[in-house]
Amino acid sequence: MISTAAPSKFRLARRNTMAFPRELRSAIPELHDGRVLELDSIEGHAADVVLRGPEVQLKFLVKETGQLKGEFEVLMNLQPEAAHALAATLSELAKLAEEPSRPQ
């Protein structure tokens, strides 16, 4: 029998997330607080995820800066409102950084 009922409106809690690959765990030495990685590229797209609704999905490709070799994908999923807020914050900070009278 084929159901003609409307699709369920059930959705998971909407959250803004960043996902780091497991491989980064081994890239951070025991005696070090962290590791600086170079941002190589950013890709993204808008999606309407069945269980989460509309979101902006970003992929940051980061690379090792020292003797180690490797690159890692860091994923970010943002609700549209958070993506707008991030864009506005970055734009404002970029303007401040470009000001010639910016304190050092």
N, C-alpha and C positions, 0 to 999 in steps of 0.2 A: 504494500500500500504506500502511496506517495503522499507525504504530508504537504498541505498547503498553508500551514501555519507560518506566520511571520518569523523571520530569524530572531533568535534570542538577542536581547539587548545586554546580556551579561558581558562584563568586561573586567579585566584585572585592574588592580589599583594602578593609576597612572603615576609614574615616577620619572625623574630625570636621572639617567644613569651613565656611568663610564665603566667600560669593561677592559681590563688589562689582561694580556695573554699570560698564561702560566709560565712561559719561557722567560719572562722578565724576572721571575723569582730568582733564577740562577744567574742573572746578569748583575745582581747587586751583591758585592762581596760582603762577607760576615762583618768585617771591621769598618764598613762604610755606611754612612747614614742614608745613602741613596746613590743614584747614578744620573748624570746629565745625558740626555739623549737629544740629538738634533732633529728638529721637525723638518721632514723632507717634503711632505705633501699633505693636503687635506682634500678629501672628496666627500660628497654628501648628496642626499636626495630626500625628498618628502615621501612619506609612506602613510598608508592607512592600514594599520595592523589590526587584524580581526579582533584579538583579545585586548588590545590596548588603545585603539583608536588612532587618530592622526598624530604623527610625530615627525620630527626631523632627525635623520640618521646621518651621523658623521663618522668618517674613518680617517684617523690621523696616522700617517706612516712616520715612525720615528726610527732613527738609526743610531748605532753606537758612535761615540765621539773619540774613543781612545783606541787602544790596541785590539780590543775585542771587535769581532765582526758580527754583524747581525742587524736585522731590522724587524720591527714589531708593529703590529696594527693595534691601535688603541681606539676602541669604539665608544661613541657617545650617542645616546638617544635622548632627545629633548622634546617635551611637550611644546606646541607652537608658542605658547606664551613665554616659556623659558627661553626659547630660541630668539624671540624678539627682544627680550631683556638682555640676553648675552650680546646680541648684535648692537644694541644701543650702548651698552657698557663699553664694548670694544671700540666703537666709533668715537665715543667721548674720550676714552683714554688715548686713542691715536691722535686726536686733535690736541690734547694736552701735551703729549710727547713731542709734537711738531712745533710747539710754541717756542720762538727764539728766546724768550725771557724765562723759560722753565728753570726753576732752581735745580742745581746739580746735587 
